[in-house]
Amino acid sequence: MENPGLSRINHQPSTLRDVVLDHLRNAIIDGVFKPGERLVERVLCERLGVSRTVVRETLRYLDAEGLVEHIPHRGPIVASMTWAQARQIYDIRRMLETAAAMSCAERMTDTLAEKLRTALAELEAASRTQEPGALFKASTAFYGLIFEGAGHDIAWEVVQRLNGRISRLRIMTLTSSDRTISGPQHMRQICDAIIGRDPEAALNAVEAHLADAKAVAKRLLAQETSGDTKQ
């Protein structure tokens, strides 16, 4: 597991688990660790400079997010993403995100509008750098504001449980050039509709974005499967 994409942590902050979690999650989402690759605790401890207890706790958290799975007699590995799983995630997102976007548009305030504009600007900046950690945080913050504005806190808890897998798909599709409208443009259309207090436009913008992303993800996952078959 010689890999320059995972740097050593040289300090021990009070939120060490969160720091390690960010490092490993970003490495998986960015493809530093490939689907099916073993995550050896001893090696991760050495690379990150943390205890095995912290690594184990982090791997359990990533297991709950669906990014890691534990295989009997083999240990933790990076979870694979199938099209069947991705399709279910997009269907769940469609139900939750359309409802949240419409409710948020109906409950819009000037303060929330300013927060959404700021979050969108940060998301667009992160998409230009294509740095997975920044894009993960920016997209999570943007959607978090929409669900918060909608008052859909329980729905957001459901989304958070899927966030690792959602973000893996989001990194794949937002940065893809194989789209009629770019990912960030879709996000701006969603933001404009919500801020414009137009629930119907917000519904249509979210559905258009997810339909486009779903089609891209299907193509890219098919290519990954085809590549694995050829190896």
Contacts in CASP RR format, 6 or more apart in sequence:
PFRMAT RR
TARGET T0000
AUTHOR 0000-0000-0000
METHOD contacts of the structure
MODEL  1
MENPGLSRINHQPSTLRDVVLDHLRNAIIDGVFKPGERLVERVLCERLGV
SRTVVRETLRYLDAEGLVEHIPHRGPIVASMTWAQARQIYDIRRMLETAA
AMSCAERMTDTLAEKLRTALAELEAASRTQEPGALFKASTAFYGLIFEGA
GHDIAWEVVQRLNGRISRLRIMTLTSSDRTISGPQHMRQICDAIIGRDPE
AALNAVEAHLADAKAVAKRLLAQETSGDTKQ
1 40 0 8 1.000
1 43 0 8 1.000
1 44 0 8 1.000
1 47 0 8 1.000
3 27 0 8 1.000
3 32 0 8 1.000
3 33 0 8 1.000
3 47 0 8 1.000
5 27 0 8 1.000
5 30 0 8 1.000
5 32 0 8 1.000
6 23 0 8 1.000
6 24 0 8 1.000
6 27 0 8 1.000
6 32 0 8 1.000
6 47 0 8 1.000
6 48 0 8 1.000
7 23 0 8 1.000
8 47 0 8 1.000
8 48 0 8 1.000
8 49 0 8 1.000
9 16 0 8 1.000
9 19 0 8 1.000
9 20 0 8 1.000
9 23 0 8 1.000
9 48 0 8 1.000
9 49 0 8 1.000
9 50 0 8 1.000
12 50 0 8 1.000
13 19 0 8 1.000
16 50 0 8 1.000
16 54 0 8 1.000
17 54 0 8 1.000
17 57 0 8 1.000
17 58 0 8 1.000
17 61 0 8 1.000
20 48 0 8 1.000
20 50 0 8 1.000
20 54 0 8 1.000
20 55 0 8 1.000
20 58 0 8 1.000
21 58 0 8 1.000
21 61 0 8 1.000
21 62 0 8 1.000
22 133 0 8 1.000
23 48 0 8 1.000
24 33 0 8 1.000
24 39 0 8 1.000
24 44 0 8 1.000
24 58 0 8 1.000
24 59 0 8 1.000
24 62 0 8 1.000
25 62 0 8 1.000
25 65 0 8 1.000
25 67 0 8 1.000
25 133 0 8 1.000
25 136 0 8 1.000
25 164 0 8 1.000
25 167 0 8 1.000
26 32 0 8 1.000
26 132 0 8 1.000
26 133 0 8 1.000
26 136 0 8 1.000
27 33 0 8 1.000
28 62 0 8 1.000
28 67 0 8 1.000
28 68 0 8 1.000
28 78 0 8 1.000
28 168 0 8 1.000
29 67 0 8 1.000
29 132 0 8 1.000
29 133 0 8 1.000
29 136 0 8 1.000
29 164 0 8 1.000
29 167 0 8 1.000
29 168 0 8 1.000
29 171 0 8 1.000
30 132 0 8 1.000
30 133 0 8 1.000
30 171 0 8 1.000
33 39 0 8 1.000
33 78 0 8 1.000
34 78 0 8 1.000
35 78 0 8 1.000
35 79 0 8 1.000
35 80 0 8 1.000
35 81 0 8 1.000
35 224 0 8 1.000
36 77 0 8 1.000
36 78 0 8 1.000
36 79 0 8 1.000
36 80 0 8 1.000
37 77 0 8 1.000
37 78 0 8 1.000
38 74 0 8 1.000
38 75 0 8 1.000
38 76 0 8 1.000
38 77 0 8 1.000
39 59 0 8 1.000
39 68 0 8 1.000
39 75 0 8 1.000
39 76 0 8 1.000
39 77 0 8 1.000
39 78 0 8 1.000
41 52 0 8 1.000
41 55 0 8 1.000
41 56 0 8 1.000
41 59 0 8 1.000
41 76 0 8 1.000
42 52 0 8 1.000
44 55 0 8 1.000
45 51 0 8 1.000
45 52 0 8 1.000
45 55 0 8 1.000
48 55 0 8 1.000
59 68 0 8 1.000
59 70 0 8 1.000
59 76 0 8 1.000
62 68 0 8 1.000
63 69 0 8 1.000
63 70 0 8 1.000
63 76 0 8 1.000
64 161 0 8 1.000
65 161 0 8 1.000
65 162 0 8 1.000
65 163 0 8 1.000
65 164 0 8 1.000
65 165 0 8 1.000
66 79 0 8 1.000
66 164 0 8 1.000
66 165 0 8 1.000
67 78 0 8 1.000
67 79 0 8 1.000
67 164 0 8 1.000
67 165 0 8 1.000
67 168 0 8 1.000
68 76 0 8 1.000
68 77 0 8 1.000
68 78 0 8 1.000
68 79 0 8 1.000
69 76 0 8 1.000
69 77 0 8 1.000
69 79 0 8 1.000
70 76 0 8 1.000
70 77 0 8 1.000
71 77 0 8 1.000
81 165 0 8 1.000
81 168 0 8 1.000
81 169 0 8 1.000
81 221 0 8 1.000
82 221 0 8 1.000
83 217 0 8 1.000
83 218 0 8 1.000
83 221 0 8 1.000
83 222 0 8 1.000
83 225 0 8 1.000
85 165 0 8 1.000
86 169 0 8 1.000
86 214 0 8 1.000
86 217 0 8 1.000
86 218 0 8 1.000
86 221 0 8 1.000
87 214 0 8 1.000
87 218 0 8 1.000
89 162 0 8 1.000
89 165 0 8 1.000
89 166 0 8 1.000
89 169 0 8 1.000
90 169 0 8 1.000
90 210 0 8 1.000
90 213 0 8 1.000
90 214 0 8 1.000
90 217 0 8 1.000
92 158 0 8 1.000
92 162 0 8 1.000
93 159 0 8 1.000
93 166 0 8 1.000
93 210 0 8 1.000
94 206 0 8 1.000
94 207 0 8 1.000
94 210 0 8 1.000
96 152 0 8 1.000
96 155 0 8 1.000
96 158 0 8 1.000
96 159 0 8 1.000
97 143 0 8 1.000
97 146 0 8 1.000
97 206 0 8 1.000
97 210 0 8 1.000
98 202 0 8 1.000
98 203 0 8 1.000
98 206 0 8 1.000
98 207 0 8 1.000
99 150 0 8 1.000
99 152 0 8 1.000
99 155 0 8 1.000
100 143 0 8 1.000
100 146 0 8 1.000
100 147 0 8 1.000
100 149 0 8 1.000
100 150 0 8 1.000
100 152 0 8 1.000
100 155 0 8 1.000
100 156 0 8 1.000
101 146 0 8 1.000
101 150 0 8 1.000
101 190 0 8 1.000
101 193 0 8 1.000
101 194 0 8 1.000
101 199 0 8 1.000
101 202 0 8 1.000
101 203 0 8 1.000
101 205 0 8 1.000
101 206 0 8 1.000
102 150 0 8 1.000
102 199 0 8 1.000
102 200 0 8 1.000
102 202 0 8 1.000
102 203 0 8 1.000
103 149 0 8 1.000
103 150 0 8 1.000
103 151 0 8 1.000
103 152 0 8 1.000
103 199 0 8 1.000
104 112 0 8 1.000
104 146 0 8 1.000
104 147 0 8 1.000
104 149 0 8 1.000
104 150 0 8 1.000
104 194 0 8 1.000
104 202 0 8 1.000
105 193 0 8 1.000
105 194 0 8 1.000
105 196 0 8 1.000
105 197 0 8 1.000
105 198 0 8 1.000
105 199 0 8 1.000
105 201 0 8 1.000
105 202 0 8 1.000
106 197 0 8 1.000
106 199 0 8 1.000
107 149 0 8 1.000
107 150 0 8 1.000
107 151 0 8 1.000
108 194 0 8 1.000
108 195 0 8 1.000
108 196 0 8 1.000
108 197 0 8 1.000
112 145 0 8 1.000
112 149 0 8 1.000
113 195 0 8 1.000
115 145 0 8 1.000
116 142 0 8 1.000
116 145 0 8 1.000
116 146 0 8 1.000
116 191 0 8 1.000
116 194 0 8 1.000
116 195 0 8 1.000
117 191 0 8 1.000
117 195 0 8 1.000
119 138 0 8 1.000
119 141 0 8 1.000
119 142 0 8 1.000
119 145 0 8 1.000
120 142 0 8 1.000
120 187 0 8 1.000
120 188 0 8 1.000
120 191 0 8 1.000
122 138 0 8 1.000
122 141 0 8 1.000
122 142 0 8 1.000
123 135 0 8 1.000
123 138 0 8 1.000
123 139 0 8 1.000
123 141 0 8 1.000
123 142 0 8 1.000
123 184 0 8 1.000
123 187 0 8 1.000
124 184 0 8 1.000
124 187 0 8 1.000
124 188 0 8 1.000
125 134 0 8 1.000
125 138 0 8 1.000
126 133 0 8 1.000
126 134 0 8 1.000
126 135 0 8 1.000
126 137 0 8 1.000
126 138 0 8 1.000
126 139 0 8 1.000
127 135 0 8 1.000
127 138 0 8 1.000
127 174 0 8 1.000
127 175 0 8 1.000
127 183 0 8 1.000
127 184 0 8 1.000
129 135 0 8 1.000
130 175 0 8 1.000
132 171 0 8 1.000
135 167 0 8 1.000
135 170 0 8 1.000
135 171 0 8 1.000
135 174 0 8 1.000
135 175 0 8 1.000
136 167 0 8 1.000
136 170 0 8 1.000
136 171 0 8 1.000
139 167 0 8 1.000
139 170 0 8 1.000
139 174 0 8 1.000
140 163 0 8 1.000
140 167 0 8 1.000
142 187 0 8 1.000
142 191 0 8 1.000
143 159 0 8 1.000
144 156 0 8 1.000
146 190 0 8 1.000
146 194 0 8 1.000
147 153 0 8 1.000
147 155 0 8 1.000
147 156 0 8 1.000
147 159 0 8 1.000
148 156 0 8 1.000
159 166 0 8 1.000
169 213 0 8 1.000
169 217 0 8 1.000
170 213 0 8 1.000
172 216 0 8 1.000
172 217 0 8 1.000
172 220 0 8 1.000
173 179 0 8 1.000
173 183 0 8 1.000
173 212 0 8 1.000
173 213 0 8 1.000
173 216 0 8 1.000
173 217 0 8 1.000
173 220 0 8 1.000
174 183 0 8 1.000
174 184 0 8 1.000
174 213 0 8 1.000
176 216 0 8 1.000
176 220 0 8 1.000
178 216 0 8 1.000
178 219 0 8 1.000
179 212 0 8 1.000
179 216 0 8 1.000
180 212 0 8 1.000
181 189 0 8 1.000
181 208 0 8 1.000
181 212 0 8 1.000
183 209 0 8 1.000
183 212 0 8 1.000
183 213 0 8 1.000
186 205 0 8 1.000
186 208 0 8 1.000
186 209 0 8 1.000
186 212 0 8 1.000
186 213 0 8 1.000
187 209 0 8 1.000
189 205 0 8 1.000
189 208 0 8 1.000
189 209 0 8 1.000
190 202 0 8 1.000
190 205 0 8 1.000
190 206 0 8 1.000
190 209 0 8 1.000
192 205 0 8 1.000
193 201 0 8 1.000
193 202 0 8 1.000
193 204 0 8 1.000
193 205 0 8 1.000
194 202 0 8 1.000
END
